[in-house]
Amino acid sequence: MALDIKSRKPLIIAGPCSAETREQTLSTMRALAATGRVNVLRAGVWKPRTKPGMFEGVGVEALPWLVEARERTGLPIAIEVANTRHVESALEYGIDMLWIGARTTSNPFSTQEVAEALRGTDTPVLVKNPMSADLELWVGAVERLQKCDVKNLGLIHRGFSGYGSSEYRNMPMWHIPLEIKRRLPELPILCDPSHICGNRVHLFDVAQQAADLDFNGVMLESHYSPDTAWSDAAQQVTPDAFAEIIDRIQWRASESQSLAYQSSIDELRSTIDRLDKEIFDLLARRMEAADSIGRIKRDNNVMILQSGRWSDVVERMQARATALGLSHEFVNTVLEAIHIESITHQNRIMREE
């Protein structure tokens, strides 16, 4: 019988980034099982790496170690698969759960190959988001699996690659997993704080935020000796540290039966609905003004983009951000959206007869 990934919440998956040796794999997984905090044990068998020469996993040799770990702990086992050969080997050894990594999800050819190899299986398959912040690519990967009659599906949010320095290895961009939750509400979604953080410092904070956003669980990397791990050492924690993180997470209720709560929340939601209407009415009026500016520019043969003027707008609004209790990142996002919509309006005006 296939593992039921939809009924258990929270679903906790943990294990080493890579299965390195039999001793390391079994020691880590026995220690994790002993915490009583794990539902599924994980390990990387084939590791897609950025450059050749980096540790790319032990491969098929590690699968018997995982089967032995399952026998010794009584817990199901999960691994990543990226091509037909991986899928065939995983199914041959009876691996209980599979996931498709971010690099595979990023390539429709690879995703299709895995989907074909999995055709008709009832083995649970979790789909990580692609490397880039491309929601449609993520949804498309799920649809490829569904078209191959793979029904037992879920999602993993592991963050998105970005450019430049950041406190995160991969940016959470929470609005993207929240949107896929809205579009695919029937699929459970887990968070992978290890790959979002790339370090041990923020693991709890990211896991707690996922819990607060109604995620179905977490996948965390744990190693019996993290500092000596052959891959991603900085983001792995000991089984004891893993247990401490899990114990600190508050999995809150989705609703409260309190009449006072319901009355307060209804009143505030009504206020938000009214304010949202006012905001969009104001935005519509702003675009009407942009249309008028577009006509004046067209009639006077003046280009649309006025960089100096827009810089002044941004600086003025950013100066007000702190006083208004708004983050600079939020103000930038809103202003960028308004600017793009204004340019779109003026472009249309320019092409009118």
Residue frames relative to the residue before (quaternion, step in Angstrom):
aa qw qx qy qz dx dy dz
M 1.0000 0.0000 0.0000 0.0000 0.00 0.00 0.00
A 0.4707 -0.7000 0.4630 0.2721 3.57 -0.86 0.97
L 0.5818 -0.5796 0.4580 0.3404 3.52 -1.22 0.65
D 0.3115 -0.7478 0.5588 0.1773 3.59 -0.86 0.96
I 0.1303 -0.8319 0.5375 0.0447 3.58 -0.35 1.23
K 0.6335 0.5684 -0.3284 0.4096 3.59 1.23 -0.20
S 0.7055 0.4935 -0.2833 0.4225 3.59 1.00 -0.72
R 0.6912 0.4657 -0.2887 0.4711 3.61 1.11 -0.57
K 0.1659 0.7641 -0.6094 0.1317 3.56 -0.80 1.04
P 0.4920 -0.2860 -0.8092 0.1463 1.52 -1.30 2.12
L 0.3314 -0.6912 0.6072 0.2091 3.53 -1.24 0.63
I 0.1026 -0.8164 0.5682 0.0107 3.57 -0.58 1.17
I 0.0498 -0.7789 0.6248 -0.0199 3.55 -0.74 1.15
A 0.1156 0.8065 -0.5694 0.1095 3.59 -0.82 0.94
G 0.3278 0.7202 -0.5733 0.2125 3.52 -1.25 0.54
P 0.6966 -0.4850 0.3187 0.4219 3.57 -1.24 0.13
C 0.6209 -0.5182 0.4304 0.4010 3.52 -1.22 0.53
S 0.8042 0.0359 0.0238 0.5928 3.57 0.92 -0.98
A 0.3887 -0.6372 0.6054 0.2764 3.50 -1.23 0.61
E 0.1482 -0.8458 0.5109 0.0413 3.58 -0.22 1.29
T 0.7733 -0.0558 0.0801 0.6265 3.55 0.90 -1.01
R 0.6505 -0.4944 0.3833 0.4307 3.55 -1.25 0.28
E 0.6627 0.5158 -0.3166 0.4411 3.60 0.85 -0.92
Q 0.6742 0.4943 -0.2963 0.4619 3.58 0.86 -0.98
T 0.6629 0.5134 -0.3066 0.4505 3.59 0.91 -0.89
L 0.7142 0.4482 -0.2646 0.4680 3.58 0.76 -1.02
S 0.6479 0.5226 -0.3315 0.4440 3.60 0.91 -0.84
T 0.6735 0.4913 -0.2985 0.4648 3.55 0.89 -0.93
M 0.7142 0.4674 -0.2738 0.4432 3.56 0.80 -0.98
R 0.6152 0.5170 -0.3560 0.4770 3.61 1.07 -0.61
A 0.6596 0.5080 -0.3119 0.4579 3.58 0.97 -0.84
L 0.6437 0.5085 -0.3228 0.4722 3.58 1.02 -0.76
A 0.6473 0.5149 -0.3211 0.4612 3.57 0.92 -0.88
A 0.6448 0.5471 -0.3169 0.4295 3.58 1.01 -0.82
T 0.5909 0.5730 -0.3756 0.4259 3.62 1.16 -0.43
G 0.3346 -0.7591 0.4919 0.2644 3.57 1.15 -0.55
R 0.5884 0.6009 -0.3555 0.4078 3.59 1.25 0.24
V 0.6639 0.5327 -0.2825 0.4423 3.61 1.26 -0.16
N 0.2524 -0.7577 0.5831 0.1489 3.55 -1.08 0.80
V 0.7865 0.0750 -0.0090 0.6129 3.57 1.11 -0.76
L 0.2876 -0.7435 0.5798 0.1682 3.57 -1.02 0.87
R 0.1434 -0.8030 0.5772 0.0387 3.56 -0.99 0.87
A 0.1115 0.7597 -0.6403 0.0210 3.54 -1.34 0.35
G 0.4211 -0.6770 0.5405 0.2686 3.54 -1.16 0.65
V 0.1825 -0.7852 0.5865 0.0780 3.56 -0.85 1.02
W 0.7427 0.1264 -0.0805 0.6526 3.54 1.08 -0.87
K 0.1317 -0.8268 0.5464 0.0235 3.59 -0.62 1.14
P 0.2523 -0.7510 0.5861 0.1698 3.63 -0.57 1.06
R 0.0672 -0.8295 0.5544 -0.0090 3.58 -0.50 1.15
T 0.6259 -0.5846 0.3805 0.3490 3.53 -1.19 0.62
K 0.8152 0.1326 -0.0361 0.5627 3.58 0.92 -0.90
P 0.5382 -0.6024 0.4663 0.3606 3.59 -1.12 0.56
G 0.7075 0.4381 -0.3298 0.4457 3.53 -1.15 0.64
M 0.5831 0.5362 -0.3790 0.4783 3.58 1.27 -0.26
F 0.6261 -0.5459 0.3873 0.3999 3.59 -1.17 0.48
E 0.1139 -0.8349 0.5384 0.0091 3.58 -0.55 1.19
G 0.6907 -0.4851 0.2747 0.4606 3.56 1.16 0.53
V 0.5546 -0.6229 0.4499 0.3194 3.54 -1.26 0.51
G 0.3877 -0.7338 0.4741 0.2940 3.58 1.14 -0.61
V 0.8517 -0.1646 0.1145 0.4842 3.55 -1.27 -0.55
E 0.5635 0.6256 -0.3806 0.3824 3.58 1.08 -0.66
A 0.6782 0.5097 -0.2948 0.4398 3.59 1.11 -0.66
L 0.5336 0.6683 -0.4108 0.3160 3.61 1.11 -0.48
P 0.6476 0.4927 -0.3518 0.4628 3.67 0.89 -0.67
W 0.5896 0.5594 -0.3773 0.4438 3.62 1.07 -0.58
L 0.6736 0.4961 -0.2942 0.4622 3.55 0.99 -0.90
V 0.6184 0.5264 -0.3376 0.4759 3.56 1.03 -0.76
E 0.6514 0.5025 -0.3116 0.4754 3.58 0.99 -0.81
A 0.6264 0.5294 -0.3378 0.4619 3.59 1.01 -0.78
R 0.6342 0.5198 -0.3296 0.4679 3.59 0.99 -0.77
E 0.6595 0.5108 -0.3081 0.4574 3.58 0.94 -0.89
R 0.7090 0.4713 -0.2670 0.4516 3.58 0.96 -0.86
T 0.7702 0.3635 -0.1853 0.4902 3.60 1.05 -0.74
G 0.3802 -0.7246 0.4876 0.3045 3.57 1.13 -0.58
L 0.5877 0.5774 -0.3641 0.4343 3.59 1.28 0.16
P 0.5164 -0.6373 0.4695 0.3268 3.60 -1.08 0.66
I 0.3529 -0.7442 0.5464 0.1517 3.54 -1.28 0.57
A 0.1052 -0.7857 0.6081 0.0420 3.59 -1.10 0.80
I 0.0006 -0.7785 0.6277 -0.0030 3.57 -1.13 0.75
E 0.4951 -0.6221 0.5163 0.3183 3.54 -1.37 0.23
V 0.0858 -0.7708 0.6290 0.0542 3.57 -1.13 0.75
A 0.1227 -0.8272 0.5476 0.0291 3.56 -1.03 0.78
N 0.7964 0.1114 -0.0981 0.5862 3.62 1.21 -0.04
T 0.7489 -0.4114 0.2754 0.4405 3.55 -1.33 0.12
R 0.6535 0.5273 -0.3208 0.4382 3.59 0.90 -0.91
H 0.6307 0.5286 -0.3306 0.4621 3.57 0.99 -0.80
V 0.6693 0.5064 -0.3023 0.4518 3.57 0.87 -0.99
E 0.6609 0.5164 -0.3123 0.4461 3.58 0.86 -0.95
S 0.6697 0.4905 -0.3010 0.4693 3.59 0.93 -0.86
A 0.6495 0.5231 -0.3188 0.4504 3.58 0.96 -0.88
L 0.6833 0.4719 -0.2905 0.4755 3.58 0.91 -0.88
E 0.6051 0.5630 -0.3502 0.4407 3.59 1.06 -0.72
Y 0.7402 0.3868 -0.2179 0.5050 3.60 0.99 -0.82
G 0.4849 -0.7093 0.4091 0.3073 3.57 1.26 0.11
I 0.1826 0.7901 -0.5599 0.1700 3.58 1.02 0.74
D 0.4666 -0.7553 0.4027 0.2227 3.56 -0.78 1.09
M 0.8022 0.0619 0.0084 0.5938 3.58 1.07 -0.71
L 0.1537 -0.7808 0.6013 0.0714 3.55 -1.08 0.78
W 0.0666 -0.7687 0.6241 0.1228 3.52 -1.25 0.32
I 0.3521 -0.6988 0.5891 0.2017 3.51 -1.27 0.62
G 0.3797 -0.7786 0.4630 0.1877 3.56 -0.61 1.16
A 0.7105 -0.4842 0.3188 0.3988 3.53 -1.33 0.36
R 0.6578 0.5116 -0.3245 0.4475 3.59 0.96 -0.78
T 0.6500 0.4983 -0.3154 0.4793 3.59 1.07 -0.70
T 0.6372 0.5255 -0.3234 0.4618 3.58 0.94 -0.87
S 0.6366 0.5535 -0.3237 0.4285 3.58 1.10 -0.68
N 0.7403 0.3627 -0.1983 0.5302 3.61 1.21 -0.42
P 0.3552 -0.7686 0.4869 0.2144 3.64 -0.29 1.18
F 0.6040 0.5473 -0.3701 0.4457 3.62 1.06 -0.62
S 0.6751 0.4863 -0.2902 0.4727 3.58 0.91 -0.92
T 0.6484 0.5200 -0.3188 0.4555 3.57 0.94 -0.87
Q 0.6522 0.5145 -0.3138 0.4599 3.56 0.97 -0.84
E 0.6269 0.5379 -0.3322 0.4553 3.58 1.02 -0.80
V 0.6700 0.4814 -0.2956 0.4817 3.58 0.91 -0.90
A 0.6360 0.5364 -0.3302 0.4458 3.59 0.95 -0.84
E 0.6545 0.5046 -0.3116 0.4690 3.59 0.95 -0.85
A 0.6618 0.5065 -0.3088 0.4583 3.58 0.97 -0.84
L 0.7107 0.4425 -0.2424 0.4903 3.58 1.15 -0.64
R 0.3184 0.8023 -0.4764 0.1670 3.59 1.26 -0.16
G 0.8637 0.1347 -0.1271 0.4688 3.53 -0.88 1.08
T 0.5150 0.6561 -0.4350 0.3393 3.62 1.19 -0.12
D 0.3096 -0.7330 0.5658 0.2162 3.55 -1.18 0.56
T 0.3656 0.7141 -0.5015 0.3239 3.59 1.25 0.32
P 0.4761 -0.6668 0.4755 0.3203 3.65 -0.80 0.85
V 0.0723 -0.7838 0.6168 0.0021 3.55 -1.00 0.93
L 0.1463 -0.7811 0.6043 0.0575 3.56 -0.74 1.11
V 0.2236 -0.7904 0.5627 0.0926 3.58 -0.91 0.96
K 0.2772 -0.7578 0.5687 0.1601 3.57 -0.60 1.13
N 0.5686 -0.5816 0.4481 0.3710 3.56 -1.18 0.53
P 0.5677 -0.5891 0.4368 0.3739 3.61 -1.15 0.48
M 0.6847 -0.4834 0.3487 0.4194 3.55 -1.30 0.30
S 0.7360 0.3695 -0.2120 0.5262 3.58 0.94 -0.89
A 0.5576 -0.6135 0.4488 0.3336 3.55 -1.23 0.49
D 0.3062 0.7558 -0.5006 0.2904 3.55 0.63 1.21
L 0.2843 -0.7992 0.5097 0.1435 3.56 -0.10 1.31
E 0.6681 0.5188 -0.3165 0.4292 3.59 0.89 -0.90
L 0.6139 0.5404 -0.3469 0.4591 3.59 1.09 -0.66
W 0.6390 0.5207 -0.3086 0.4747 3.56 1.06 -0.80
V 0.6647 0.4855 -0.2920 0.4870 3.57 0.90 -0.96
G 0.6415 0.5454 -0.3198 0.4344 3.57 0.98 -0.85
A 0.6223 0.5338 -0.3402 0.4605 3.59 1.03 -0.74
V 0.6426 0.5113 -0.3167 0.4748 3.58 0.98 -0.84
E 0.6682 0.5101 -0.3054 0.4472 3.57 0.90 -0.90
R 0.6093 0.5436 -0.3549 0.4554 3.62 1.04 -0.68
L 0.6649 0.4884 -0.2983 0.4799 3.58 0.97 -0.83
Q 0.6473 0.5210 -0.3199 0.4553 3.57 0.97 -0.83
K 0.6557 0.5097 -0.3129 0.4608 3.58 1.00 -0.78
C 0.6822 0.4232 -0.2793 0.5268 3.60 1.24 -0.37
D 0.5340 -0.6797 0.3759 0.3340 3.56 1.25 0.56
V 0.3826 0.6501 -0.5409 0.3720 3.58 0.98 0.89
K 0.1379 -0.8714 0.4702 0.0248 3.56 -0.13 1.31
N 0.7027 0.4718 -0.2665 0.4610 3.58 1.05 -0.74
L 0.1891 0.8378 -0.4742 0.1937 3.54 0.52 1.26
G 0.0185 0.7628 -0.6463 -0.0123 3.51 -1.32 0.51
L 0.4084 -0.7072 0.5341 0.2187 3.56 -1.35 0.10
I 0.1225 -0.7554 0.6351 0.1049 3.54 -1.27 0.47
H 0.2199 -0.7519 0.6113 0.1124 3.55 -0.89 1.04
R 0.0213 0.8248 -0.5620 0.0575 3.59 -0.50 1.22
G 0.6216 -0.5670 0.3371 0.4224 3.58 1.24 0.36
F 0.3807 -0.7369 0.5336 0.1652 3.53 -1.37 0.38
S 0.5330 -0.6382 0.4545 0.3192 3.54 -1.01 0.83
G 0.0392 -0.7899 0.6119 0.0071 3.53 -1.07 0.78
Y 0.4572 -0.6652 0.5149 0.2886 3.54 -1.31 0.13
G 0.7560 0.3570 -0.2727 0.4761 3.55 -1.01 0.79
S 0.6664 -0.5169 0.3708 0.3890 3.53 -1.34 0.09
S 0.0756 0.7766 -0.6201 0.0819 3.55 -1.13 0.71
E 0.5656 -0.5808 0.4500 0.3747 3.57 -1.22 0.34
Y 0.7078 0.4098 -0.2433 0.5214 3.57 1.29 -0.31
R 0.5021 -0.6074 0.5189 0.3311 3.53 -1.23 0.54
N 0.7725 0.0412 -0.0015 0.6336 3.56 1.06 -0.87
M 0.4699 -0.7156 0.4407 0.2700 3.56 -0.69 1.09
P 0.4885 -0.6910 0.4408 0.2993 3.64 -0.82 0.90
M 0.0090 0.8300 -0.5568 -0.0309 3.60 0.94 -0.87
W 0.0742 -0.8778 0.4718 0.0362 3.54 0.82 1.08
H 0.5881 0.6007 -0.3879 0.3781 3.61 1.05 -0.56
I 0.6296 0.5448 -0.3496 0.4296 3.61 1.11 -0.57
P 0.6871 0.4282 -0.3154 0.4951 3.67 0.77 -0.79
L 0.6119 0.5388 -0.3638 0.4505 3.61 1.06 -0.57
E 0.6543 0.4992 -0.3182 0.4706 3.58 1.04 -0.70
I 0.6593 0.4760 -0.3337 0.4768 3.61 0.96 -0.72
K 0.5780 0.5510 -0.3750 0.4707 3.62 1.15 -0.51
R 0.6575 0.5045 -0.3127 0.4642 3.58 0.99 -0.79
R 0.7251 0.4480 -0.2457 0.4617 3.57 0.96 -0.89
L 0.7791 0.1937 -0.1023 0.5874 3.59 1.14 -0.64
P 0.0053 -0.8677 0.4970 0.0029 3.61 0.71 1.05
E 0.6164 0.5728 -0.3496 0.4120 3.58 1.19 -0.41
L 0.6628 0.5059 -0.3039 0.4608 3.61 1.24 -0.34
P 0.4051 -0.6779 0.5472 0.2773 3.61 -0.91 0.84
I 0.1322 -0.7873 0.5979 0.0728 3.56 -1.12 0.64
L 0.1804 -0.7728 0.6044 0.0700 3.52 -0.93 1.04
C 0.3228 -0.7088 0.5847 0.2270 3.55 -1.29 0.34
D 0.2223 -0.7527 0.6098 0.1099 3.56 -1.11 0.82
P 0.1629 -0.8297 0.5263 0.0902 3.62 0.21 1.22
S 0.5675 0.6160 -0.3926 0.3799 3.61 1.07 -0.65
H 0.7488 0.3903 -0.2259 0.4857 3.58 0.81 -0.98
I 0.5756 0.5467 -0.3887 0.4677 3.59 1.16 -0.41
C 0.7502 0.4218 -0.2249 0.4569 3.58 0.80 -1.03
G 0.1821 -0.7868 0.5631 0.1750 3.57 0.76 -1.02
N 0.7517 0.2077 -0.1611 0.6049 3.58 1.32 0.17
R 0.5943 -0.5989 0.4074 0.3495 3.58 -1.27 0.21
V 0.5256 0.7059 -0.3884 0.2733 3.56 1.20 -0.56
H 0.8213 0.2847 -0.1167 0.4803 3.57 0.77 -1.04
L 0.3199 0.7912 -0.4868 0.1863 3.61 1.22 0.13
F 0.6813 0.4821 -0.3054 0.4584 3.58 0.82 -0.93
D 0.6531 0.5348 -0.3275 0.4244 3.58 0.85 -0.95
V 0.6784 0.4750 -0.2927 0.4780 3.59 0.93 -0.89
A 0.6420 0.5194 -0.3246 0.4611 3.58 0.96 -0.82
Q 0.6634 0.4999 -0.3098 0.4626 3.59 0.96 -0.83
Q 0.6339 0.5167 -0.3411 0.4635 3.57 1.01 -0.75
A 0.6279 0.5234 -0.3374 0.4668 3.59 1.01 -0.75
A 0.6423 0.5142 -0.3239 0.4671 3.59 0.97 -0.83
D 0.6700 0.5056 -0.2939 0.4573 3.58 0.98 -0.85
L 0.6988 0.4339 -0.2569 0.5073 3.58 1.24 -0.47
D 0.5533 -0.6706 0.3530 0.3458 3.56 1.28 0.52
F 0.2495 0.7333 -0.5797 0.2530 3.58 0.93 0.88
N 0.5263 -0.6730 0.4386 0.2788 3.55 -1.20 0.57
G 0.7982 -0.1642 0.1121 0.5686 3.58 1.21 -0.17
V 0.3758 -0.7087 0.5473 0.2385 3.54 -1.32 -0.22
M 0.2064 -0.7096 0.6543 0.1607 3.50 -1.38 0.42
L 0.0039 -0.8140 0.5784 -0.0529 3.57 -0.63 1.15
E 0.3721 -0.7234 0.5384 0.2200 3.54 -1.10 0.73
S 0.0179 0.7989 -0.5971 0.0703 3.54 -0.87 1.06
H 0.0625 -0.7886 0.6107 -0.0347 3.55 -1.01 0.93
Y 0.5145 -0.6692 0.4240 0.3280 3.59 -0.91 0.78
S 0.7686 0.0969 -0.0918 0.6257 3.58 1.29 -0.30
P 0.2040 -0.8584 0.4518 0.1321 3.60 0.50 1.19
D 0.6814 0.5202 -0.3103 0.4107 3.58 0.85 -0.89
T 0.7059 0.4202 -0.2642 0.5053 3.59 1.22 -0.34
A 0.3674 0.7565 -0.4763 0.2567 3.60 1.27 0.10
W 0.4865 -0.6893 0.4687 0.2617 3.56 -1.08 0.76
S 0.7855 0.1047 -0.0867 0.6038 3.59 1.23 -0.21
D 0.8678 0.0579 -0.0599 0.4898 3.57 -1.15 0.77
A 0.0824 0.8434 -0.5255 0.0758 3.58 0.92 0.90
A 0.6699 0.5587 -0.3141 0.3747 3.59 0.88 -0.94
Q 0.7486 0.4132 -0.2284 0.4655 3.59 1.06 -0.62
Q 0.5930 0.5657 -0.3717 0.4361 3.61 1.26 0.06
V 0.1888 -0.7709 0.6012 0.0925 3.54 -1.21 0.65
T 0.5881 -0.5538 0.4423 0.3897 3.56 -1.23 0.36
P 0.6493 -0.5058 0.3776 0.4242 3.62 -1.17 0.33
D 0.6427 0.5144 -0.3363 0.4575 3.61 0.98 -0.73
A 0.6585 0.4892 -0.3074 0.4822 3.60 0.97 -0.86
F 0.5954 0.5546 -0.3521 0.4626 3.58 1.07 -0.71
A 0.6642 0.5069 -0.3071 0.4556 3.59 0.84 -0.97
E 0.6358 0.5298 -0.3300 0.4541 3.60 1.00 -0.79
I 0.6366 0.5175 -0.3267 0.4692 3.59 1.00 -0.82
I 0.6718 0.5002 -0.3039 0.4541 3.58 0.83 -0.98
D 0.6676 0.5136 -0.3061 0.4438 3.59 0.93 -0.85
R 0.6702 0.5059 -0.3018 0.4515 3.60 1.11 -0.60
I 0.5813 0.6029 -0.3856 0.3872 3.60 1.10 -0.55
Q 0.2183 -0.7544 0.6062 0.1252 3.55 -0.96 0.91
W 0.1535 -0.7723 0.6128 0.0674 3.54 -0.61 1.17
R 0.1829 -0.8451 0.4982 0.0646 3.54 -0.01 1.34
A 0.5866 -0.5696 0.4466 0.3634 3.54 -1.29 0.43
S 0.5149 -0.6477 0.4648 0.3153 3.57 -1.15 0.60
E 0.7900 0.0679 -0.0295 0.6087 3.59 1.20 -0.51
S 0.2671 -0.7226 0.6055 0.1995 3.56 -1.36 0.15
Q 0.4060 -0.7149 0.5175 0.2371 3.57 -1.05 0.78
S 0.4426 0.7065 -0.4532 0.3155 3.58 1.27 -0.06
L 0.4479 -0.6941 0.4948 0.2699 3.59 -0.82 0.97
A 0.6244 0.5342 -0.3416 0.4562 3.60 1.05 -0.75
Y 0.6300 0.5250 -0.3272 0.4695 3.57 1.00 -0.85
Q 0.6946 0.4911 -0.2893 0.4389 3.57 0.76 -1.04
S 0.6449 0.5213 -0.3182 0.4595 3.57 1.00 -0.84
S 0.6763 0.4942 -0.2927 0.4612 3.59 0.90 -0.95
I 0.6886 0.4872 -0.2960 0.4481 3.57 0.86 -0.96
D 0.6302 0.5317 -0.3356 0.4555 3.59 1.02 -0.74
E 0.6531 0.5173 -0.3116 0.4569 3.56 0.97 -0.88
L 0.6886 0.4752 -0.2834 0.4687 3.57 0.89 -0.92
R 0.6359 0.5182 -0.3369 0.4622 3.60 1.03 -0.69
S 0.6162 0.5275 -0.3438 0.4732 3.57 1.09 -0.66
T 0.6271 0.5273 -0.3287 0.4698 3.58 1.05 -0.78
I 0.6590 0.5026 -0.3077 0.4673 3.58 0.94 -0.90
D 0.6330 0.5303 -0.3360 0.4530 3.60 0.95 -0.82
R 0.6607 0.4976 -0.3068 0.4710 3.58 0.96 -0.85
L 0.6741 0.4927 -0.2996 0.4616 3.57 0.91 -0.91
D 0.6177 0.5409 -0.3484 0.4521 3.59 1.01 -0.75
K 0.6398 0.5182 -0.3257 0.4648 3.58 0.97 -0.82
E 0.6602 0.5019 -0.3095 0.4653 3.57 0.95 -0.88
I 0.6292 0.5383 -0.3380 0.4474 3.60 0.98 -0.82
F 0.7213 0.4385 -0.2673 0.4647 3.58 0.81 -0.94
D 0.5758 0.5440 -0.3830 0.4752 3.59 1.16 -0.48
L 0.6589 0.5010 -0.3005 0.4739 3.59 1.00 -0.85
L 0.6385 0.5196 -0.3307 0.4616 3.58 0.99 -0.78
A 0.6273 0.5261 -0.3374 0.4646 3.59 1.02 -0.76
R 0.6529 0.4983 -0.3136 0.4765 3.59 0.99 -0.82
R 0.6215 0.5370 -0.3424 0.4563 3.59 1.04 -0.73
M 0.6742 0.4819 -0.3035 0.4702 3.58 0.94 -0.81
E 0.5779 0.5496 -0.3796 0.4689 3.60 1.15 -0.51
A 0.6423 0.5033 -0.3166 0.4836 3.59 1.02 -0.80
A 0.6341 0.5229 -0.3274 0.4662 3.59 1.03 -0.78
D 0.6120 0.5432 -0.3410 0.4628 3.59 1.06 -0.74
S 0.6622 0.5056 -0.3065 0.4604 3.57 0.94 -0.90
I 0.6328 0.5141 -0.3283 0.4770 3.58 1.02 -0.80
G 0.6287 0.5499 -0.3270 0.4421 3.56 1.02 -0.82
R 0.6559 0.5049 -0.3162 0.4637 3.59 0.98 -0.81
I 0.6448 0.5134 -0.3234 0.4649 3.59 1.00 -0.83
K 0.6504 0.5057 -0.3170 0.4698 3.60 0.96 -0.84
R 0.6454 0.5219 -0.3238 0.4541 3.57 0.94 -0.88
D 0.7039 0.4807 -0.2751 0.4446 3.57 0.81 -1.00
N 0.7416 0.3619 -0.2160 0.5220 3.58 1.20 -0.49
N 0.4478 -0.7290 0.4217 0.3003 3.57 1.34 0.34
V 0.3972 0.6915 -0.4870 0.3562 3.57 0.92 1.02
M 0.5206 -0.6543 0.4494 0.3146 3.60 -0.97 0.86
I 0.6128 -0.5831 0.4026 0.3499 3.53 -1.25 0.54
L 0.7654 0.4021 -0.2217 0.4510 3.56 0.59 -1.16
Q 0.0319 -0.7622 0.6462 -0.0218 3.53 -0.87 1.10
S 0.2518 -0.8408 0.4579 0.1413 3.56 0.27 1.32
G 0.6533 0.5293 -0.3212 0.4356 3.57 0.92 -0.87
R 0.6448 0.5196 -0.3113 0.4663 3.55 0.96 -0.90
W 0.6898 0.4768 -0.3001 0.4547 3.60 0.84 -0.93
S 0.6084 0.5449 -0.3555 0.4545 3.61 1.02 -0.67
D 0.6310 0.5302 -0.3291 0.4609 3.57 1.02 -0.79
V 0.6381 0.5297 -0.3224 0.4565 3.58 0.98 -0.88
V 0.6722 0.5017 -0.2972 0.4562 3.57 0.86 -1.00
E 0.6697 0.4995 -0.3054 0.4568 3.59 0.84 -0.94
R 0.6564 0.5180 -0.3154 0.4487 3.58 0.95 -0.85
M 0.6934 0.4670 -0.2780 0.4731 3.58 0.91 -0.92
Q 0.6316 0.5195 -0.3413 0.4633 3.59 1.04 -0.69
A 0.6215 0.5434 -0.3427 0.4482 3.57 1.04 -0.70
R 0.7001 0.4519 -0.2662 0.4845 3.59 1.14 -0.60
A 0.4753 0.7277 -0.4199 0.2613 3.57 1.22 -0.49
T 0.6928 0.4841 -0.2921 0.4476 3.59 0.77 -1.02
A 0.6569 0.5148 -0.3108 0.4548 3.56 0.94 -0.89
L 0.7000 0.4546 -0.2604 0.4853 3.58 1.11 -0.68
G 0.4836 -0.6816 0.4285 0.3435 3.58 1.25 -0.08
L 0.5365 0.6117 -0.3971 0.4247 3.57 1.22 0.55
S 0.4627 -0.6735 0.4948 0.2959 3.57 -1.04 0.71
H 0.5870 -0.5776 0.4306 0.3693 3.57 -1.15 0.59
E 0.6153 0.5530 -0.3525 0.4374 3.60 1.06 -0.72
F 0.6604 0.5021 -0.3059 0.4671 3.58 0.96 -0.86
V 0.6525 0.5128 -0.3163 0.4596 3.58 0.91 -0.92
N 0.6427 0.5220 -0.3228 0.4586 3.60 0.97 -0.83
T 0.6522 0.5223 -0.3150 0.4501 3.58 0.95 -0.88
V 0.6761 0.4884 -0.2919 0.4681 3.58 0.90 -0.94
L 0.6702 0.5012 -0.3053 0.4543 3.57 0.88 -0.92
E 0.6337 0.5315 -0.3354 0.4511 3.59 0.99 -0.79
A 0.6572 0.5049 -0.3091 0.4665 3.58 0.97 -0.86
I 0.6480 0.5114 -0.3123 0.4701 3.58 0.99 -0.84
H 0.6566 0.5235 -0.3105 0.4456 3.57 0.95 -0.90
I 0.6559 0.5076 -0.3124 0.4633 3.58 0.92 -0.91
E 0.6678 0.4921 -0.3052 0.4677 3.59 0.93 -0.88
S 0.6304 0.5289 -0.3340 0.4597 3.62 1.02 -0.75
I 0.6590 0.5000 -0.3074 0.4703 3.60 0.94 -0.88
T 0.6208 0.5403 -0.3346 0.4590 3.57 1.03 -0.80
H 0.6480 0.5112 -0.3109 0.4713 3.58 0.95 -0.88
Q 0.7054 0.4641 -0.2820 0.4555 3.57 0.82 -0.96
N 0.5828 0.5592 -0.3724 0.4571 3.60 1.12 -0.59
R 0.6502 0.5115 -0.3100 0.4685 3.56 0.97 -0.88
I 0.6436 0.5253 -0.3205 0.4552 3.57 0.96 -0.87
M 0.6353 0.5575 -0.3200 0.4280 3.58 0.97 -0.90
R 0.7303 0.4395 -0.2327 0.4683 3.58 1.09 -0.69
E 0.4897 0.6425 -0.4405 0.3916 3.55 1.30 0.04
E 0.4894 -0.6470 0.4998 0.3034 3.52 -1.14 0.65
